[in-house]
Amino acid sequence: MIAELGLAALWLAAALAALQMAAGFLALRDGADGALAGLIRPAAIVQGVLVTLSFAMLVWLFAVTDLSVKLVASNSHSMKPLVFKLSGTWGNHEGSMLLWVMVMGLAGALIALVERRLPERTMNATLAAQGVVSLGFYAFLLLSSNPFERLPVPATEGVGLNPLLQDIGLAFHPPTLYLGYVGLSMAYSFGVAALLEGRVDAAWARWVRPWTLLAWVFLTIGIALGSWWAYYELGWGGFWFWDPVENASFMPWLLAVGLLHSSIVAEKRESLKSWTILLAILAFGFSLIG
């Protein structure tokens, strides 16, 4: 029953992402007085709640080792310590994708809840852009990578987590890395909103910088944990001590550093505006590659 509830919450969150996207773009066309304008913030907030609930359901299935769920049977074992049962939630493709969309949903919900500096039109454009990206990931997850798929016959025992991933560094590395990756989606959404409105000024740079800084901090922590793990677990040694997959996270980190500095220049000197927009888009683009 828990798996079915998690899947239902995920479908509802996807529907709200579609509503958030459609209402946002219609509000841009019709103005703040449009019929759907008042639905954008609530849709983003409830979507964040529902996708978090869905992820919590998957965590619970791993915690209790529900071997009727294919993902649990393939990535956990009843005798594993609890920390590795929980990290098995994101130690696979489907679970990590659900973690990704949960962080993205929470980012949109946080913007809708706490951001009061933005004009309503800019907020609508930002959440509409965030809805487009979220809906794409929801579609991929639901149509090709269902994390709640049941086995026809429950397994007698799980396969267990990949031994290389049974490490405390890898228990915390993916969540922090994803907070950085997906946090940069907000910079991307701000950039798309600026292009839709034709407005890139000091105020816009001031809005985008705190969210970029927050994403950069989590990305830094995630890279540090991943490099530490690769150094002592894989034993590759040397100053270039993280593996090629971890190197991919270094590219959006560098772009985020550039975005932080260029947003300061755009705010203080009203220059590097186009460069700031480009960096906001490229930083999230490289996060997808990473």
N, C-alpha and C positions, 0 to 999 in steps of 0.2 A: 504493500500500500504506500510506503514511503517513496519508493521509486516512482510510482504513478503520480503522486502529489508533486514530486520534484519536476517531473516532465510537464505536468499541467501548468505549474508556475512558470516554467521556461517558455511555454507557448504563449501564456498571457503576457509575459514580459516582452516577447517579440511583437505581439499585437500592439502593445503600448508604444514600442519603438516606432512602429509604422504610423501610429496616430501622432506621435511627437513629430515625426518627419513631415507628415502631410499637413498637420495643423500649423507647424512652423512656417512652411513655405506659403501656405494660403494666407497666413497672417502678414507675411511680407508683401503679398500682393494686395490684400484688402485693407491693411492697416491694423492698428491696435484694436479697433472697434469690430473687427471681423468676428464671426460667430464662434470660430474655433480658437481664437487667441487665448482665451482664458483656460484652455485645456492643456497648454503646452507645459507649463511648470508642473501641474499635478501629474501629468503623464510621465514626465521624467522622474519625479520622486517615487511614484508607485512602481514604475519599472525597476528602479534601483532596489526597492524593497523586495519585489518578486524574484528578481534574479539572485539576490542574496539568499533568499529563502530556498531557492532551488539548489544553490551551491551548498547551503547548510544541510539539505537533505542528502546530498551526495557524501558529504563529510560524515554524516551519521551512518550511512550505509557502510562506509569503510571502517568506522569506529566499531561497529557491531559485527563486522565481517559477514555481511549478507551475501552468501555465495550463490544466491539465485540471480544476482546481477552480474552480467558478463564482465563488466569492467572491474568489479571487486575480485571476482574469481581469477582474473588475469593478472592482477597487480597487488594482491594482498594474500595474507596467510593468517590463520587464526592464532598462531603462536608468536606473531611478531609483536615487539613492544608497541605501545599505543602511538608513540611519536611517529614511527615508521608506517603504522596503519594510516594515520592522518596524512602524512606526506605522500602516501600512495595515491591520495585523491588527485594531486596534480603531477604525479610522477608518470604520466602517460598522456597521450594525445588528446583524448576526449576530455579528461579532467582538467588539463591545462587550458583547453579552449573555453571550458566553462568558467574557470578562474579569470580568464581574459575578459569575457563578456560581463562577469560580475563586477570587476574593477571598472570597466567602461560604464556600466549602468550606475555604479556608485559615484563616479566622477560627474556624470550628467546630473544626478540627483543632488550632489553637493553644490554644483553651480546653481541649480534652480532654487536651492534652499537658502544659501548664504550670500550669494552675489547680489548686491543691491546697488552697485555703482553703475551698472550698465543701463543705458537707455533700453526701453522695452523692445524696440525694433532690433537692436543689436543682440539682446538676449534671445529673441525669437529665432534670429538667423543662426546664432551659435548652437542652440539646442536642436534646430532642424538639421544642421550639418552633423551634429553628434548622433542624431537619430539615423541618418543615412548609413554612417559607418557601423553603428550598432546592429542595424537591421541586416546588413551583409553578413556579419559574424553569426547572428542568430540563425539566419537561413542555412549557413554552412554547417553549424552545429546540429540543428534539428533535422536537416535533410540527409546529412552524410556521416555524422559523428555523434549519434545519440549516446550520451553517457549513462542513460538509465535503461538500456536494453536488457531484457530478461533472457536467461537461458531456458531452453525448453525443459531441461531437467537440472535442478540445482547441483553444483559441483560438490563432491565430498570434501575437497580441500582446495585452497587457492594455490596458484602457481608461486606467488610471492613477488615482492618488489625486486627489481634489478639490483644485485648486490652493490654495484657502484653508486646507486642512489640511496643506499641505506647509511646515511651519514647526516649528522646534525647540521652541517653546512648546507646540504641540499634540502633539508627540511624548511629552511628559511630563505634560501636563495631565490627560488622561482617566485614566491609571492612578492618579495621586495623588488625583484627585477620587473615583474609585470606592473607593479604600481608605478614604476618609472616609465615603462613602455607606454602603457595606456594613459598615464597622466599627460603624455605628450599629445594625445588625441585632442585634449582641450585646447592646446596651443594651435593645433590644426583647425579645430572648429572656429576658434577666434579668427584665424587667418581667412577661412572661407567666408565668415560673416563680414569681415572687412572688405573682401573682394565684392561680395554681393551688394554691400552698401556703398562701395566706393569711398570708404572712410578709413584712412590710416593716419592717425595723428598722435599727439603726445598722450591723450587720454586712452586711446586704444593700447599703446605700448605699456601704459601704467596698469591696464587691466590684465594683460596677458602675462606680465612678468612674474607675479606671485605664483601662478599656476605652473609656469615653466620651472621656477625655482624648486617648487615642491616635487615635481616629477624628477628633476635632476638629482635631488638629494636621495630619493629612493633608488634611482638608477645607479648612483654611485655606491650605495650600500649593497645593492644586488651584485654589481660587478666585483666589489671587494670580496663578498662571500663566495662567489663563483670562482674567482681566481685563487683564493685560499684553498678551496676544495680541490681544484684541479692540481694545485702545487703538491699537496701531500697525498692525494688519493691516486692521481694518475702518474705522479712522479716524473713529469716532463722536465721540471727544473728550469734553471735559467731565469733571466729577468722577464722573458716573455712567457709567464708561467700559467696562462690560462689557455684552454683548448680553442680550436678554430670556431666552435659554436659560440664560445664566450667572447671571442674577438668581435663577432657581429654586434654585440651589445655596446661595444666601444664606439662604433660609428655614430649612432644617435646621441651618445653622451657628448661627443665632440661637437655635434651640431647644436645640442642644447646649450653648451657653453657659449657658442657663437651667438645663439638666439638671445641668451641672457644679456650679453654685452651689447648686441645691436639694438635690443629693446631699450636699454638705458640711453644709448645715443639718440634713438628715435624720440624718446621722451624729453631729453634735456636739450637737444639741438635741432629737432625736427628734420633729421637727415637719416639716411639708410632705411627709409621706409620700405621700399621694394625688396631690399635685401632681408629685412626682418620678416616680411610676409613669406618670402621664399624659404627662409630657414625654418619657419613654423611648419610649413608644408613638408619640407624635406626631412625634418627631425622625426615626424611621425611616419613618413614613408620608410625611413631606414629602420624604425622600430618594427614595422611589419616584416622587413627583411630579416631583422634580428630574431 
